[in-house]
Protein backbone atom coordinates (compact mmCIF):
# COMPACT_ATOMS: atom_id res chain seq x y z
CA UNK A 1 0.00 0.00 0.00
CA UNK A 2 1.29 3.47 -0.86
CA UNK A 3 -0.66 6.06 1.11
CA UNK A 4 2.49 8.19 1.33
CA UNK A 5 2.66 8.26 -2.47
CA UNK A 6 -0.90 9.56 -2.65
CA UNK A 7 -0.12 12.27 -0.11
CA UNK A 8 3.01 13.30 -2.02
CA UNK A 9 1.09 13.42 -5.29
CA UNK A 10 -1.70 15.51 -3.77
CA UNK A 11 0.85 18.05 -2.57
CA UNK A 12 2.49 18.08 -6.01
CA UNK A 13 -0.86 18.72 -7.66
CA UNK A 14 -1.41 21.69 -5.37
CA UNK A 15 2.03 23.13 -6.13
CA UNK A 16 1.62 22.78 -9.88
CA UNK A 17 -1.77 24.49 -9.67
CA UNK A 18 -0.18 27.44 -7.88
CA UNK A 19 2.61 27.72 -10.44
CA UNK A 20 0.43 27.55 -13.57
CA UNK A 21 -2.35 29.76 -12.20
CA UNK A 22 0.24 32.50 -11.69
CA UNK A 23 1.54 32.18 -15.28
CA UNK A 24 0.15 34.30 -18.07
CA UNK A 25 -1.14 32.89 -21.35
CA UNK A 26 2.06 33.61 -23.27
CA UNK A 27 4.14 31.75 -20.69
CA UNK A 28 1.86 28.72 -20.86
CA UNK A 29 2.25 28.68 -24.64
CA UNK A 30 6.05 28.88 -24.52
CA UNK A 31 8.19 25.84 -25.29
CA UNK A 32 9.46 23.94 -22.24
CA UNK A 33 13.26 23.64 -22.62
CA UNK A 34 13.38 20.20 -20.94
CA UNK A 35 10.70 18.85 -23.31
CA UNK A 36 11.09 20.99 -26.45
CA UNK A 37 8.34 19.16 -28.30
CA UNK A 38 5.85 20.45 -25.71
CA UNK A 39 4.67 23.83 -24.46
CA UNK A 40 3.98 24.46 -20.77
CA UNK A 41 0.30 23.94 -21.56
CA UNK A 42 1.14 20.53 -23.03
CA UNK A 43 3.08 19.41 -19.95
CA UNK A 44 0.09 20.29 -17.79
CA UNK A 45 -2.18 18.44 -20.24
CA UNK A 46 0.04 15.37 -19.93
CA UNK A 47 -0.09 15.45 -16.13
CA UNK A 48 -3.88 15.71 -16.21
CA UNK A 49 -4.17 13.16 -19.01
CA UNK A 50 -2.20 10.52 -17.13
CA UNK A 51 -4.69 10.77 -14.28
CA UNK A 52 -7.67 10.58 -16.64
CA UNK A 53 -6.33 7.63 -18.63
CA UNK A 54 -5.36 5.60 -15.57
CA UNK A 55 -8.61 6.29 -13.72
CA UNK A 56 -10.63 5.30 -16.78
CA UNK A 57 -8.54 2.25 -17.64
CA UNK A 58 -7.09 3.53 -20.92
CA UNK A 59 -3.79 1.74 -20.49
CA UNK A 60 -3.02 0.44 -24.00
CA UNK A 61 0.41 1.78 -24.88
CA UNK A 62 0.96 2.93 -21.29
CA UNK A 63 3.80 5.49 -21.09
CA UNK A 64 4.53 5.28 -24.83
CA UNK A 65 5.01 8.41 -26.91
CA UNK A 66 1.67 7.80 -28.63
CA UNK A 67 -0.13 7.40 -25.30
CA UNK A 68 1.26 10.63 -23.86
CA UNK A 69 0.85 12.63 -27.08
CA UNK A 70 -2.82 11.67 -27.26
CA UNK A 71 -3.26 13.24 -23.81
CA UNK A 72 -1.74 16.46 -25.11
CA UNK A 73 -3.54 16.54 -28.45
CA UNK A 74 -6.99 15.91 -27.00
CA UNK A 75 -6.57 18.89 -24.65
CA UNK A 76 -4.92 21.33 -27.03
CA UNK A 77 -7.86 23.74 -27.07
CA UNK A 78 -8.55 23.72 -23.34
CA UNK A 79 -7.56 26.63 -21.13
CA UNK A 80 -5.36 26.30 -18.06
CA UNK A 81 -8.48 26.70 -15.93
CA UNK A 82 -10.25 23.90 -17.77
CA UNK A 83 -7.27 21.59 -17.35
CA UNK A 84 -7.10 22.32 -13.64
CA UNK A 85 -10.83 21.71 -13.28
CA UNK A 86 -10.41 18.31 -14.93
CA UNK A 87 -7.49 17.55 -12.60
CA UNK A 88 -9.70 18.42 -9.63
CA UNK A 89 -12.12 15.73 -10.80
CA UNK A 90 -9.72 12.92 -11.67
CA UNK A 91 -6.84 13.75 -9.33
CA UNK A 92 -8.44 12.43 -6.12
CA UNK A 93 -9.42 9.21 -7.92
CA UNK A 94 -5.86 8.82 -9.22
CA UNK A 95 -4.49 9.40 -5.74
CA UNK A 96 -6.79 6.70 -4.37
CA UNK A 97 -5.35 4.30 -6.93
CA UNK A 98 -1.82 5.30 -5.92
CA UNK A 99 -2.66 4.58 -2.29
CA UNK A 100 -3.74 1.06 -3.24
CA UNK A 101 -0.96 0.36 -5.74
CA UNK A 102 2.33 -1.47 -5.12
CA UNK A 103 5.07 0.97 -4.16
CA UNK A 104 7.00 0.25 -7.37
CA UNK A 105 4.08 1.35 -9.57
CA UNK A 106 3.18 4.34 -7.42
CA UNK A 107 6.83 5.37 -7.28
CA UNK A 108 7.09 5.48 -11.06
CA UNK A 109 4.07 7.79 -11.18
CA UNK A 110 5.71 10.12 -8.66
CA UNK A 111 9.00 10.07 -10.55
CA UNK A 112 7.29 11.13 -13.78
CA UNK A 113 5.12 13.78 -12.13
CA UNK A 114 7.98 15.28 -10.11
CA UNK A 115 10.16 15.40 -13.22
CA UNK A 116 7.49 17.35 -15.07
CA UNK A 117 6.78 19.63 -12.12
CA UNK A 118 10.37 20.81 -12.32
CA UNK A 119 10.26 21.01 -16.11
CA UNK A 120 7.36 23.44 -15.68
CA UNK A 121 9.07 25.35 -12.90
CA UNK A 122 12.14 25.77 -15.09
CA UNK A 123 10.10 26.93 -18.07
CA UNK A 124 8.03 29.39 -16.04
CA UNK A 125 10.93 30.68 -13.95
CA UNK A 126 9.52 29.50 -10.62
CA UNK A 127 12.13 27.27 -8.93
CA UNK A 128 11.23 25.58 -5.66
CA UNK A 129 10.10 22.36 -3.95
CA UNK A 130 13.43 20.69 -4.61
CA UNK A 131 13.23 18.75 -1.37
CA UNK A 132 9.56 17.76 -1.70
CA UNK A 133 8.19 14.34 -0.81
CA UNK A 134 7.56 13.82 -4.53
CA UNK A 135 11.24 14.32 -5.36
CA UNK A 136 12.22 12.07 -2.46
CA UNK A 137 9.82 9.32 -3.56
CA UNK A 138 10.79 9.67 -7.21
CA UNK A 139 14.46 9.52 -6.29
CA UNK A 140 14.02 6.37 -4.25
CA UNK A 141 12.10 4.79 -7.12
CA UNK A 142 14.68 5.54 -9.81
CA UNK A 143 17.56 4.36 -7.61
CA UNK A 144 15.73 1.05 -7.20
CA UNK A 145 14.69 0.96 -10.86
CA UNK A 146 18.33 1.10 -11.98
CA UNK A 147 18.97 -2.01 -9.91
CA UNK A 148 15.87 -3.81 -11.20
CA UNK A 149 16.95 -3.02 -14.76
CA UNK A 150 20.44 -4.42 -14.20
CA UNK A 151 22.25 -1.09 -14.68
CA UNK A 152 25.94 -0.77 -13.82
CA UNK A 153 26.46 -0.47 -10.07
CA UNK A 154 27.05 3.04 -8.78
CA UNK A 155 27.18 4.74 -5.41
CA UNK A 156 25.31 8.04 -5.26
CA UNK A 157 26.37 10.38 -2.47
CA UNK A 158 23.68 12.92 -1.58
CA UNK A 159 22.84 15.05 1.45
CA UNK A 160 21.33 12.11 3.34
CA UNK A 161 24.32 9.85 2.73
CA UNK A 162 25.31 7.12 0.29
CA UNK A 163 22.92 5.03 -1.77
CA UNK A 164 23.93 2.07 -3.94
CA UNK A 165 22.17 1.41 -7.24
CA UNK A 166 22.69 -1.14 -9.99
CA UNK A 167 24.29 -4.56 -10.13
CA UNK A 168 27.76 -6.03 -10.48
CA UNK A 169 31.08 -4.47 -9.59
CA UNK A 170 30.95 -0.84 -8.52
CA UNK A 171 31.67 1.35 -11.54
CA UNK A 172 31.75 4.76 -9.87
CA UNK A 173 31.01 6.83 -6.83
CA UNK A 174 29.54 10.25 -7.62
CA UNK A 175 28.57 13.04 -5.27
CA UNK A 176 26.10 15.88 -5.87
CA UNK A 177 22.88 17.18 -4.39
CA UNK A 178 19.95 14.81 -4.60
CA UNK A 179 18.07 17.28 -6.79
CA UNK A 180 21.01 17.54 -9.20
CA UNK A 181 21.23 13.77 -9.52
CA UNK A 182 17.44 13.45 -9.79
CA UNK A 183 17.50 15.80 -12.77
CA UNK A 184 20.60 14.22 -14.28
CA UNK A 185 19.16 10.70 -14.10
CA UNK A 186 16.14 11.84 -16.13
CA UNK A 187 18.23 13.47 -18.88
CA UNK A 188 17.92 17.08 -17.68
CA UNK A 189 21.65 17.78 -17.44
CA UNK A 190 24.46 18.12 -19.98
CA UNK A 191 27.50 15.90 -20.18
CA UNK A 192 29.71 18.69 -18.85
CA UNK A 193 27.36 19.40 -15.95
CA UNK A 194 27.39 15.75 -14.87
CA UNK A 195 31.15 15.56 -15.35
CA UNK A 196 31.42 18.48 -12.92
CA UNK A 197 30.05 16.45 -10.03
CA UNK A 198 32.52 14.90 -7.57
CA UNK A 199 33.62 11.57 -9.07
CA UNK A 200 36.02 9.02 -7.63
CA UNK A 201 37.21 8.18 -11.15
CA UNK A 202 37.38 9.77 -14.58
CA UNK A 203 33.85 11.13 -15.04
CA UNK A 204 31.54 8.86 -17.05
CA UNK A 205 28.33 10.92 -17.30
CA UNK A 206 26.34 8.31 -19.25
CA UNK A 207 26.50 5.96 -16.24
CA UNK A 208 24.21 8.31 -14.32
CA UNK A 209 21.26 8.05 -16.72
CA UNK A 210 18.39 6.10 -15.24
CA UNK A 211 17.18 4.31 -18.37
CA UNK A 212 17.81 3.95 -22.10
CA UNK A 213 14.98 6.38 -22.85
CA UNK A 214 16.97 9.23 -21.33
CA UNK A 215 19.79 11.10 -23.02
CA UNK A 216 21.97 13.96 -21.84
CA UNK A 217 21.08 17.46 -22.93
CA UNK A 218 23.11 19.46 -25.41
CA UNK A 219 22.41 22.76 -23.65
CA UNK A 220 22.00 23.61 -19.99
CA UNK A 221 18.59 24.26 -18.45
CA UNK A 222 20.27 26.78 -16.17
CA UNK A 223 18.57 25.37 -13.09
Buried (B, 14 or more C-beta within 10 A) or exposed (E): EBEBBBBBBBBBBEBBBEBBEEBEEEBBEBEBBBBEEBBBBBBBBBBBBBBBBBBEEBEEEEEEEEBBBBBBEEBEEBEBEEBBEBBEEBBBBBBEBBBEBEBEBBBBBBBBBBBBBBBBBBBBEBEEBBEBBBBBBBBBBBBBBBBEEEBBBBBBBBEEEEBBBBEEEEBBBBBBEBBBBBBBBBBBBBBEBBBBBEBEEEBBBEBBBBEEEBEBBEEEBEB
